[in-house]
């Protein structure tokens, strides 16, 4: 893989991991359009980059939780269980059915619908509740569904928390913190496949691997900072409109044989 392709995929991974638009769906699309496939190990490196980004962005809150808020750590672990179970038992089947990209248009559209429902819930207002075990499980169920490419992890978990009655800012923070154990788990799972004999390098140099992971880390950090500010006042509708247009474009491209 050429250096510019690795950089581009790293940028796409970093920006879309934390925006509510599906990083896996965008990386699949970008890879098909530019003819790039770095293999499993490249995917590990990109995920490692975004993991570094969220840990760096939330370093102070993570240390605060470890020192004084163990209950929040318990909620995060509780929210991780559904996705971990789905990935463990159904991960290979999901990869086989959905990672070809044929269904991206549908799940982009479903993500858009979830965002619109969450935006409607925010406009209605009402009594807000702190993150608790119930909301954690709801968000965890949403995260489990988001293992399907095109169904945004950040979008589904953010929407689930808001629909369950959480404050939008707290929902965004919880969604980002939820990504730490699930991304770490994905890295472990991908490394297991790598060392089990799966093809993993796909003609990619160490320079390209490093460039992709650094790009993912830097763009992931910038994406987190943007969403943190945007979610205070911005509307999720703009992301929903983008996803509807992307869904239509993806469907047309697939019908024309471009994808």
Backbone as CSV, one residue per row, in Angstrom:
resi,resn,N_x,N_y,N_z,CA_x,CA_y,CA_z,C_x,C_y,C_z
1,UNK,0.845,-1.193,0.000,0.000,0.000,0.000,0.884,1.248,0.000
2,UNK,0.550,2.200,-0.877,1.304,3.436,-0.932,1.083,4.259,0.334
3,UNK,2.076,5.126,0.630,2.028,5.940,1.840,0.786,6.823,1.877
4,UNK,0.420,7.422,0.754,-0.710,8.347,0.749,-2.028,7.617,1.039
5,UNK,-2.112,6.372,0.602,-3.322,5.602,0.881,-3.426,5.288,2.371
6,UNK,-2.297,4.935,2.981,-2.292,4.663,4.413,-2.657,5.914,5.202
7,UNK,-2.122,7.053,4.794,-2.453,8.318,5.453,-3.934,8.641,5.324
8,UNK,-4.465,8.448,4.124,-5.877,8.751,3.886,-6.780,7.870,4.746
9,UNK,-6.488,6.578,4.800,-7.304,5.685,5.611,-7.167,6.004,7.098
10,UNK,-5.972,6.417,7.511,-5.789,6.825,8.903,-6.591,8.062,9.237
11,UNK,-6.619,9.013,8.326,-7.407,10.238,8.526,-8.892,9.901,8.598
12,UNK,-9.344,9.057,7.674,-10.762,8.664,7.660,-11.130,7.949,8.963
13,UNK,-10.286,7.020,9.403,-10.534,6.286,10.645,-10.602,7.245,11.833
14,UNK,-9.622,8.132,11.936,-9.567,9.042,13.074,-10.742,9.996,13.134
15,UNK,-11.089,10.587,12.003,-12.182,11.561,11.988,-13.527,10.914,12.254
16,UNK,-13.758,9.743,11.684,-15.101,9.161,11.741,-15.307,8.221,12.923
17,UNK,-14.240,7.873,13.647,-14.408,7.001,14.816,-15.282,7.666,15.877
18,UNK,-15.161,8.977,16.015,-15.863,9.671,17.087,-16.977,10.590,16.593
19,UNK,-17.030,10.849,15.286,-18.209,11.489,14.725,-19.300,10.430,14.576
20,UNK,-20.573,10.804,14.685,-21.645,9.801,14.632,-22.000,9.379,13.206
21,UNK,-20.983,8.883,12.467,-21.209,8.569,11.051,-20.674,7.205,10.624
22,UNK,-20.087,6.427,11.536,-19.564,5.077,11.287,-18.175,5.076,10.645
23,UNK,-17.175,4.829,11.478,-15.801,4.763,10.966,-15.595,3.525,10.099
24,UNK,-16.135,2.382,10.526,-15.936,1.163,9.745,-16.548,1.291,8.361
25,UNK,-17.740,1.898,8.284,-18.375,2.102,6.986,-17.565,3.006,6.089
26,UNK,-17.023,4.076,6.654,-16.234,5.019,5.851,-14.899,4.420,5.421
27,UNK,-14.262,3.651,6.300,-12.987,3.019,5.933,-13.199,1.986,4.833
28,UNK,-14.301,1.228,4.917,-14.609,0.260,3.852,-14.820,0.983,2.530
29,UNK,-15.606,2.057,2.560,-15.859,2.824,1.339,-14.571,3.406,0.775
30,UNK,-13.788,4.045,1.640,-12.547,4.665,1.181,-11.598,3.619,0.603
31,UNK,-11.494,2.480,1.281,-10.616,1.427,0.789,-11.026,0.918,-0.576
32,UNK,-12.330,0.776,-0.807,-12.809,0.315,-2.106,-12.551,1.357,-3.198
33,UNK,-12.761,2.620,-2.856,-12.610,3.682,-3.855,-11.162,3.882,-4.292
34,UNK,-10.213,3.708,-3.359,-8.803,3.937,-3.721,-8.056,2.617,-3.931
35,UNK,-8.754,1.491,-3.782,-8.123,0.197,-4.002,-7.069,-0.134,-2.978
36,UNK,-7.417,0.041,-1.699,-6.453,-0.196,-0.624,-7.001,-1.189,0.380
37,UNK,-6.165,-2.160,0.755,-6.514,-3.117,1.793,-5.245,-3.466,2.541
38,UNK,-5.093,-2.883,3.728,-3.867,-3.100,4.487,-3.855,-4.384,5.286
39,UNK,-4.954,-5.111,5.322,-5.002,-6.345,6.077,-5.295,-6.117,7.549
40,UNK,-5.299,-7.216,8.312,-5.680,-7.165,9.715,-4.743,-6.301,10.552
41,UNK,-3.451,-6.422,10.337,-2.518,-5.694,11.180,-2.640,-4.190,10.980
42,UNK,-2.919,-3.760,9.766,-3.149,-2.340,9.509,-4.391,-1.871,10.264
43,UNK,-5.428,-2.696,10.284,-6.617,-2.362,11.067,-6.295,-2.232,12.548
44,UNK,-5.424,-3.118,13.071,-4.989,-3.025,14.463,-4.317,-1.686,14.724
45,UNK,-3.442,-1.274,13.815,-2.704,-0.021,13.997,-3.630,1.189,13.961
46,UNK,-4.619,1.170,13.081,-5.565,2.280,13.018,-6.381,2.359,14.312
47,UNK,-6.829,1.223,14.801,-7.578,1.212,16.055,-6.698,1.656,17.224
48,UNK,-5.448,1.268,17.196,-4.530,1.702,18.254,-4.394,3.223,18.254
49,UNK,-4.372,3.810,17.070,-4.291,5.264,16.974,-5.483,5.949,17.610
50,UNK,-6.690,5.459,17.323,-7.884,6.077,17.896,-7.986,5.802,19.404
51,UNK,-7.468,4.667,19.852,-7.457,4.382,21.285,-6.550,5.370,22.010
52,UNK,-5.396,5.650,21.434,-4.488,6.639,22.014,-5.173,8.002,22.081
53,UNK,-5.913,8.359,21.028,-6.585,9.654,20.970,-7.585,9.823,22.104
54,UNK,-8.440,8.836,22.315,-9.481,8.979,23.345,-8.871,8.913,24.743
55,UNK,-7.837,8.115,24.929,-7.174,8.068,26.238,-6.493,9.394,26.551
56,UNK,-5.895,10.017,25.554,-5.235,11.303,25.746,-6.266,12.398,26.021
57,UNK,-7.358,12.404,25.245,-8.379,13.432,25.395,-9.089,13.354,26.744
58,UNK,-9.227,12.134,27.268,-9.969,11.937,28.516,-9.056,11.494,29.659
59,UNK,-7.782,11.816,29.558,-6.832,11.370,30.572,-7.215,11.836,31.974
60,UNK,-7.576,13.107,32.113,-7.907,13.632,33.435,-9.164,12.973,33.995
61,UNK,-10.172,12.746,33.136,-11.397,12.112,33.611,-11.169,10.642,33.940
62,UNK,-10.303,9.998,33.186,-9.999,8.596,33.471,-9.304,8.465,34.826
63,UNK,-8.316,9.320,35.075,-7.613,9.270,36.362,-8.553,9.636,37.506
64,UNK,-9.465,10.591,37.267,-10.437,10.962,38.291,-11.369,9.794,38.617
65,UNK,-11.797,9.072,37.581,-12.654,7.901,37.813,-11.922,6.835,38.626
66,UNK,-10.673,6.592,38.301,-9.902,5.574,39.000,-9.748,5.931,40.477
67,UNK,-9.579,7.224,40.749,-9.358,7.649,42.128,-10.649,7.765,42.936
68,UNK,-11.715,8.319,42.294,-12.875,8.711,43.095,-14.229,8.227,42.589
69,UNK,-14.278,7.670,41.398,-15.585,7.326,40.834,-15.560,5.903,40.281
70,UNK,-15.376,4.945,41.152,-15.318,3.549,40.719,-16.657,3.085,40.156
71,UNK,-17.744,3.727,40.612,-19.065,3.340,40.114,-19.159,3.579,38.615
72,UNK,-18.601,4.695,38.128,-18.624,4.993,36.696,-17.838,3.939,35.918
73,UNK,-16.740,3.476,36.473,-15.977,2.413,35.826,-16.836,1.155,35.709
74,UNK,-17.597,0.861,36.771,-18.497,-0.283,36.727,-19.545,-0.140,35.638
75,UNK,-20.086,1.081,35.472,-21.073,1.324,34.417,-20.458,1.122,33.035
76,UNK,-19.211,1.557,32.861,-18.535,1.390,31.569,-18.307,-0.089,31.258
77,UNK,-17.892,-0.840,32.265,-17.695,-2.277,32.059,-19.025,-2.964,31.767
78,UNK,-20.079,-2.546,32.462,-21.407,-3.102,32.218,-21.850,-2.822,30.787
79,UNK,-21.574,-1.604,30.308,-21.953,-1.229,28.951,-21.137,-1.967,27.890
80,UNK,-19.990,-2.493,28.281,-19.119,-3.194,27.336,-19.549,-4.646,27.121
81,UNK,-20.226,-5.230,28.093,-20.547,-6.660,28.041,-21.346,-7.082,26.806
82,UNK,-22.429,-6.355,26.420,-23.194,-6.810,25.252,-22.371,-6.868,23.978
83,UNK,-21.591,-5.825,23.700,-20.779,-5.817,22.476,-19.693,-6.880,22.528
84,UNK,-19.109,-7.086,23.718,-18.081,-8.128,23.855,-18.673,-9.501,23.560
85,UNK,-19.886,-9.745,24.054,-20.542,-11.037,23.812,-20.861,-11.227,22.335
86,UNK,-21.390,-10.175,21.696,-21.724,-10.260,20.268,-20.455,-10.488,19.443
87,UNK,-19.405,-9.730,19.761,-18.158,-9.887,19.023,-17.554,-11.271,19.187
88,UNK,-17.631,-11.809,20.403,-17.034,-13.127,20.681,-17.780,-14.253,19.959
89,UNK,-19.109,-14.221,20.033,-19.904,-15.320,19.495,-20.275,-15.159,18.017
90,UNK,-20.411,-13.900,17.567,-20.918,-13.685,16.212,-19.989,-12.840,15.332
91,UNK,-18.794,-12.497,15.845,-17.901,-11.601,15.124,-17.552,-12.068,13.725
92,UNK,-17.167,-13.335,13.586,-16.772,-13.850,12.274,-17.951,-13.867,11.300
93,UNK,-19.138,-14.229,11.808,-20.327,-14.250,10.949,-20.687,-12.851,10.478
94,UNK,-20.574,-11.872,11.376,-20.867,-10.480,11.012,-19.866,-9.993,9.971
95,UNK,-18.588,-10.325,10.170,-17.562,-9.942,9.188,-17.893,-10.519,7.814
96,UNK,-18.273,-11.779,7.789,-18.533,-12.450,6.515,-19.722,-11.848,5.782
97,UNK,-20.757,-11.443,6.519,-21.980,-10.948,5.889,-21.905,-9.461,5.557
98,UNK,-21.341,-8.659,6.471,-21.498,-7.208,6.364,-20.249,-6.437,5.952
99,UNK,-19.055,-7.033,6.078,-17.853,-6.257,5.784,-17.527,-6.187,4.298
100,UNK,-18.364,-6.780,3.469,-18.179,-6.599,2.032,-18.678,-5.247,1.553
101,UNK,-19.502,-4.595,2.355,-19.979,-3.253,2.012,-21.325,-3.200,1.325
102,UNK,-21.939,-4.357,1.052,-23.199,-4.361,0.305,-24.352,-3.719,1.068
103,UNK,-24.279,-3.744,2.408,-25.382,-3.244,3.227,-25.088,-1.904,3.887
104,UNK,-24.024,-1.255,3.475,-23.670,0.020,4.096,-24.792,1.052,3.960
105,UNK,-25.434,1.100,2.791,-26.476,2.096,2.557,-27.594,1.973,3.599
106,UNK,-27.947,0.749,3.952,-29.036,0.530,4.900,-28.663,1.010,6.292
107,UNK,-27.453,0.695,6.737,-27.072,1.026,8.102,-26.650,2.483,8.252
108,UNK,-26.180,3.103,7.169,-26.025,4.559,7.201,-27.387,5.214,7.453
109,UNK,-28.405,4.724,6.747,-29.756,5.285,6.887,-30.312,5.046,8.292
110,UNK,-30.062,3.868,8.861,-30.536,3.581,10.210,-29.848,4.470,11.246
111,UNK,-28.564,4.734,11.058,-27.864,5.655,11.950,-28.487,7.042,11.876
112,UNK,-28.814,7.478,10.662,-29.464,8.782,10.483,-30.788,8.839,11.239
113,UNK,-31.559,7.768,11.180,-32.844,7.720,11.880,-32.643,7.837,13.389
114,UNK,-31.667,7.129,13.928,-31.387,7.207,15.360,-31.003,8.619,15.782
115,UNK,-30.189,9.277,14.975,-29.779,10.651,15.291,-30.967,11.598,15.275
116,UNK,-31.867,11.420,14.323,-33.059,12.263,14.249,-33.957,12.043,15.475
117,UNK,-34.092,10.799,15.898,-34.893,10.513,17.088,-34.270,11.144,18.329
118,UNK,-32.940,11.074,18.426,-32.259,11.687,19.566,-32.406,13.205,19.547
119,UNK,-32.307,13.805,18.374,-32.469,15.253,18.261,-33.887,15.667,18.652
120,UNK,-34.867,14.875,18.257,-36.255,15.158,18.641,-36.419,15.081,20.158
121,UNK,-35.775,14.091,20.767,-35.846,13.949,22.224,-35.218,15.153,22.918
122,UNK,-34.131,15.681,22.392,-33.486,16.844,22.995,-34.367,18.083,22.867
123,UNK,-35.046,18.232,21.733,-35.928,19.395,21.551,-37.096,19.362,22.516
124,UNK,-37.586,18.173,22.818,-38.732,18.053,23.726,-38.357,18.398,25.154
125,UNK,-37.098,18.259,25.508,-36.663,18.559,26.864,-37.181,17.539,27.853
126,UNK,-37.500,17.989,29.054,-37.977,17.086,30.090,-36.920,16.834,31.146
127,UNK,-37.267,16.001,32.103,-36.359,15.691,33.207,-35.212,14.812,32.715
128,UNK,-34.002,15.218,33.045,-32.824,14.451,32.662,-32.350,13.630,33.852
129,UNK,-31.731,12.503,33.567,-31.256,11.614,34.621,-29.783,11.323,34.421
130,UNK,-29.057,11.108,35.510,-27.632,10.769,35.376,-27.456,9.365,34.797
131,UNK,-26.263,9.109,34.299,-25.952,7.775,33.803,-26.027,6.785,34.967
132,UNK,-26.814,5.737,34.771,-26.931,4.701,35.792,-26.822,3.330,35.119
133,UNK,-27.092,2.278,35.878,-26.954,0.927,35.337,-27.905,0.685,34.161
134,UNK,-29.132,1.214,34.269,-30.109,1.014,33.207,-29.655,1.663,31.905
135,UNK,-29.234,2.921,31.988,-28.760,3.614,30.791,-27.503,2.937,30.252
136,UNK,-26.651,2.464,31.134,-25.429,1.772,30.703,-25.761,0.537,29.880
137,UNK,-26.741,-0.232,30.330,-27.132,-1.434,29.588,-27.772,-1.076,28.250
138,UNK,-28.585,-0.019,28.239,-29.198,0.425,26.983,-28.114,0.853,25.992
139,UNK,-27.163,1.649,26.489,-26.060,2.089,25.625,-25.213,0.898,25.184
140,UNK,-25.028,-0.083,26.080,-24.268,-1.270,25.730,-24.945,-2.090,24.651
141,UNK,-26.281,-2.190,24.729,-27.011,-2.883,23.675,-26.873,-2.187,22.338
142,UNK,-26.913,-0.844,22.368,-26.724,-0.080,21.133,-25.328,-0.303,20.570
143,UNK,-24.333,-0.334,21.451,-22.956,-0.556,21.005,-22.792,-1.949,20.408
144,UNK,-23.522,-2.925,20.947,-23.462,-4.283,20.405,-23.990,-4.323,18.980
145,UNK,-25.056,-3.580,18.699,-25.597,-3.525,17.344,-24.627,-2.836,16.390
146,UNK,-23.843,-1.904,16.938,-22.958,-1.090,16.103,-21.703,-1.819,15.649
147,UNK,-21.591,-3.116,15.933,-20.486,-3.873,15.347,-20.701,-4.047,13.847
148,UNK,-21.911,-3.771,13.378,-22.214,-3.855,11.951,-21.715,-2.591,11.257
149,UNK,-20.899,-2.693,10.217,-20.409,-1.498,9.507,-21.552,-0.651,8.967
150,UNK,-21.411,0.649,9.125,-22.444,1.576,8.678,-23.322,2.046,9.811
151,UNK,-23.422,1.240,10.867,-24.168,1.632,12.058,-23.153,2.217,13.039
152,UNK,-23.164,3.532,13.154,-22.119,4.229,13.908,-22.126,3.856,15.381
153,UNK,-20.946,3.498,15.910,-20.846,3.194,17.339,-21.131,4.434,18.173
154,UNK,-20.455,5.530,17.856,-20.671,6.751,18.636,-22.084,7.284,18.442
155,UNK,-22.617,7.172,17.218,-23.964,7.657,16.954,-25.030,6.861,17.675
156,UNK,-24.900,5.538,17.677,-25.912,4.706,18.323,-25.848,4.821,19.845
157,UNK,-24.644,4.849,20.404,-24.535,4.945,21.862,-24.952,6.325,22.355
158,UNK,-24.563,7.376,21.639,-24.989,8.727,22.001,-26.507,8.843,21.935
159,UNK,-27.096,8.358,20.854,-28.555,8.412,20.689,-29.261,7.600,21.766
160,UNK,-28.724,6.426,22.063,-29.347,5.569,23.077,-29.364,6.247,24.437
161,UNK,-28.251,6.875,24.808,-28.187,7.564,26.098,-29.177,8.731,26.147
162,UNK,-29.251,9.500,25.070,-30.161,10.645,25.033,-31.609,10.180,25.070
163,UNK,-31.934,9.160,24.303,-33.299,8.630,24.282,-33.689,8.037,25.640
164,UNK,-32.697,7.560,26.386,-32.967,7.015,27.714,-33.083,8.101,28.772
165,UNK,-32.829,9.358,28.374,-33.035,10.473,29.290,-31.799,11.123,29.835
166,UNK,-30.609,10.787,29.312,-29.371,11.377,29.807,-29.133,12.757,29.203
167,UNK,-28.414,13.596,29.920,-27.980,14.886,29.402,-27.053,14.676,28.212
168,UNK,-27.166,15.545,27.195,-26.402,15.331,25.960,-24.891,15.354,26.188
169,UNK,-24.399,16.250,27.047,-22.968,16.320,27.285,-22.474,15.091,28.038
170,UNK,-23.233,14.665,29.037,-22.852,13.468,29.779,-22.941,12.238,28.882
171,UNK,-23.945,12.234,27.998,-24.088,11.123,27.058,-22.889,11.052,26.116
172,UNK,-22.414,12.209,25.646,-21.258,12.230,24.750,-20.007,11.728,25.457
173,UNK,-19.787,12.194,26.692,-18.620,11.735,27.448,-18.680,10.227,27.684
174,UNK,-19.850,9.732,28.057,-19.994,8.302,28.324,-19.771,7.492,27.051
175,UNK,-20.274,7.999,25.925,-20.087,7.315,24.651,-18.604,7.216,24.297
176,UNK,-17.861,8.305,24.491,-16.436,8.285,24.183,-15.686,7.345,25.124
177,UNK,-16.010,7.403,26.423,-15.335,6.534,27.385,-15.665,5.067,27.125
178,UNK,-16.888,4.803,26.652,-17.262,3.425,26.291,-16.381,2.862,25.191
179,UNK,-15.838,3.748,24.363,-15.030,3.281,23.236,-13.707,2.670,23.690
180,UNK,-13.222,3.042,24.885,-11.901,2.572,25.323,-11.863,1.056,25.477
181,UNK,-12.741,0.458,26.297,-12.660,-1.017,26.412,-13.036,-1.740,25.131
182,UNK,-13.967,-1.189,24.349,-14.393,-1.914,23.153,-13.331,-1.828,22.058
183,UNK,-12.648,-0.682,21.913,-11.563,-0.582,20.932,-10.388,-1.456,21.373
184,UNK,-10.091,-1.432,22.688,-9.015,-2.288,23.193,-9.338,-3.756,22.933
185,UNK,-10.592,-4.130,23.134,-11.005,-5.503,22.857,-10.887,-5.852,21.392
186,UNK,-11.236,-4.895,20.523,-11.118,-5.132,19.085,-9.657,-5.327,18.681
187,UNK,-8.768,-4.571,19.303,-7.343,-4.717,19.010,-6.862,-6.112,19.408
188,UNK,-7.261,-6.554,20.599,-6.870,-7.893,21.069,-7.401,-8.971,20.130
189,UNK,-8.676,-8.826,19.716,-9.280,-9.818,18.821,-8.563,-9.860,17.477
190,UNK,-8.218,-8.685,16.947,-7.542,-8.633,15.653,-6.127,-9.188,15.764
191,UNK,-5.440,-8.894,16.876,-4.106,-9.451,17.076,-4.159,-10.970,17.196
192,UNK,-5.202,-11.480,17.827,-5.371,-12.934,17.932,-5.484,-13.550,16.541
193,UNK,-6.252,-12.896,15.664,-6.387,-13.402,14.296,-5.049,-13.336,13.559
194,UNK,-4.318,-12.244,13.797,-3.017,-12.079,13.141,-2.083,-13.226,13.516
195,UNK,-1.984,-13.496,14.816,-1.045,-14.517,15.272,-1.602,-15.931,15.158
196,UNK,-2.844,-16.029,14.669,-3.415,-17.347,14.378,-3.142,-17.772,12.945
197,UNK,-2.421,-16.914,12.208,-2.030,-17.285,10.856,-2.775,-16.575,9.761
198,UNK,-3.674,-15.623,10.084,-4.382,-14.894,9.036,-3.420,-13.957,8.316
199,UNK,-3.631,-13.697,7.017,-2.788,-12.744,6.314,-2.971,-11.357,6.912
200,UNK,-1.850,-10.662,7.159,-2.019,-9.408,7.871,-1.235,-8.233,7.311
201,UNK,-0.249,-8.438,6.490,0.533,-7.297,6.046,0.074,-6.737,4.708
202,UNK,-0.348,-7.572,3.801,-0.910,-7.125,2.531,-0.034,-6.080,1.836
203,UNK,1.269,-6.363,1.755,2.207,-5.499,1.041,2.165,-4.060,1.538
204,UNK,2.309,-3.879,2.830,2.323,-2.541,3.398,3.599,-2.375,4.220
205,UNK,4.257,-1.241,4.053,5.523,-1.003,4.731,5.288,-0.526,6.160
206,UNK,6.347,-0.619,6.967,6.245,-0.133,8.339,6.041,1.372,8.375
207,UNK,6.578,2.093,7.396,6.359,3.544,7.321,4.887,3.855,7.098
208,UNK,4.250,3.108,6.224,2.823,3.308,5.973,1.988,2.952,7.199
209,UNK,2.374,1.878,7.890,1.677,1.507,9.116,1.759,2.620,10.156
210,UNK,2.976,3.155,10.319,3.168,4.223,11.299,2.401,5.474,10.895
211,UNK,2.453,5.820,9.613,1.761,7.017,9.132,0.256,6.908,9.340
212,UNK,-0.298,5.738,9.039,-1.729,5.539,9.218,-2.150,5.638,10.668
213,UNK,-1.380,5.026,11.572,-1.744,5.048,12.990,-1.605,6.441,13.587
214,UNK,-0.560,7.178,13.201,-0.383,8.552,13.702,-1.497,9.455,13.179
215,UNK,-1.837,9.306,11.912,-2.936,10.095,11.344,-4.240,9.795,12.062
216,UNK,-4.490,8.524,12.380,-5.703,8.148,13.102,-5.724,8.766,14.496
217,UNK,-4.572,8.777,15.165,-4.496,9.337,16.512,-4.739,10.844,16.504
218,UNK,-4.056,11.562,15.620,-4.185,13.019,15.569,-5.600,13.418,15.165
219,UNK,-6.113,12.822,14.106,-7.461,13.163,13.633,-8.527,12.709,14.629
220,UNK,-8.283,11.602,15.318,-9.217,11.146,16.346,-9.306,12.142,17.484
221,UNK,-8.172,12.668,17.909,-8.163,13.667,18.985,-8.910,14.927,18.565
222,UNK,-8.650,15.405,17.344,-9.341,16.589,16.845,-10.843,16.348,16.730
223,UNK,-11.217,15.139,16.313,-12.630,14.785,16.181,-13.324,14.811,17.543
224,UNK,-12.664,14.270,18.565,-13.238,14.283,19.910,-13.458,15.706,20.390
225,UNK,-12.468,16.553,20.221,-12.585,17.946,20.665,-13.722,18.659,19.930
226,UNK,-13.871,18.376,18.647,-14.959,18.990,17.877,-16.319,18.549,18.411
227,UNK,-16.491,17.257,18.610,-17.787,16.751,19.065,-18.092,17.241,20.473
228,UNK,-17.081,17.336,21.345,-17.300,17.832,22.696,-17.900,19.237,22.678
229,UNK,-17.416,20.085,21.777,-17.939,21.442,21.676,-19.264,21.477,20.926
230,UNK,-19.356,20.668,19.885,-20.549,20.684,19.036,-21.783,20.205,19.782
231,UNK,-21.610,19.177,20.611,-22.762,18.548,21.234,-23.439,19.466,22.247
232,UNK,-22.750,20.514,22.709,-23.351,21.429,23.676,-24.504,22.208,23.064
233,UNK,-24.349,22.619,21.801,-25.376,23.459,21.177,-25.786,22.981,19.789
234,UNK,-24.952,22.221,19.130,-25.213,21.839,17.747,-26.337,20.828,17.617
235,UNK,-26.817,20.690,16.387,-27.900,19.768,16.092,-27.360,18.506,15.420
236,UNK,-27.871,17.370,15.852,-27.483,16.104,15.239,-28.094,15.930,13.852
237,UNK,-29.022,16.819,13.508,-29.702,16.708,12.221,-28.735,16.802,11.046
238,UNK,-27.698,17.633,11.176,-26.754,17.796,10.066,-26.035,16.485,9.757
239,UNK,-25.700,15.715,10.813,-25.077,14.407,10.586,-26.076,13.441,9.957
240,UNK,-27.339,13.545,10.384,-28.378,12.667,9.822,-28.564,12.945,8.333
241,UNK,-28.591,14.221,7.954,-28.746,14.589,6.540,-27.559,14.056,5.736
242,UNK,-26.357,14.227,6.270,-25.158,13.717,5.591,-25.262,12.207,5.369
243,UNK,-25.709,11.480,6.391,-25.793,10.028,6.280,-26.870,9.581,5.296
244,UNK,-27.974,10.315,5.226,-29.011,9.994,4.243,-28.457,10.169,2.829
245,UNK,-27.746,11.267,2.601,-27.148,11.503,1.283,-26.091,10.444,0.963
246,UNK,-25.286,10.095,1.987,-24.261,9.068,1.787,-24.904,7.711,1.504
247,UNK,-25.996,7.418,2.203,-26.710,6.169,1.969,-27.202,6.083,0.529
248,UNK,-27.795,7.169,0.042,-28.290,7.185,-1.329,-27.148,7.048,-2.338
249,UNK,-26.058,7.763,-2.093,-24.903,7.695,-2.995,-24.298,6.301,-3.008
250,UNK,-24.230,5.668,-1.835,-23.671,4.321,-1.741,-24.538,3.310,-2.477
251,UNK,-25.848,3.465,-2.355,-26.764,2.561,-3.037,-26.657,2.702,-4.552
252,UNK,-26.572,3.938,-5.018,-26.432,4.188,-6.457,-25.104,3.651,-6.968
253,UNK,-24.025,3.887,-6.211,-22.707,3.414,-6.622,-22.662,1.896,-6.699
254,UNK,-23.300,1.233,-5.716,-23.339,-0.230,-5.737,-24.144,-0.742,-6.940
255,UNK,-25.261,-0.073,-7.234,-26.091,-0.476,-8.363,-25.348,-0.297,-9.689
256,UNK,-24.482,0.699,-9.759,-23.725,0.972,-10.977,-22.430,0.170,-11.062
257,UNK,-22.140,-0.610,-10.024,-20.939,-1.437,-10.042,-19.677,-0.701,-9.662
258,UNK,-19.803,0.509,-9.096,-18.625,1.277,-8.697,-18.019,0.690,-7.430
259,UNK,-18.876,0.206,-6.532,-18.403,-0.400,-5.276,-18.470,-1.934,-5.366
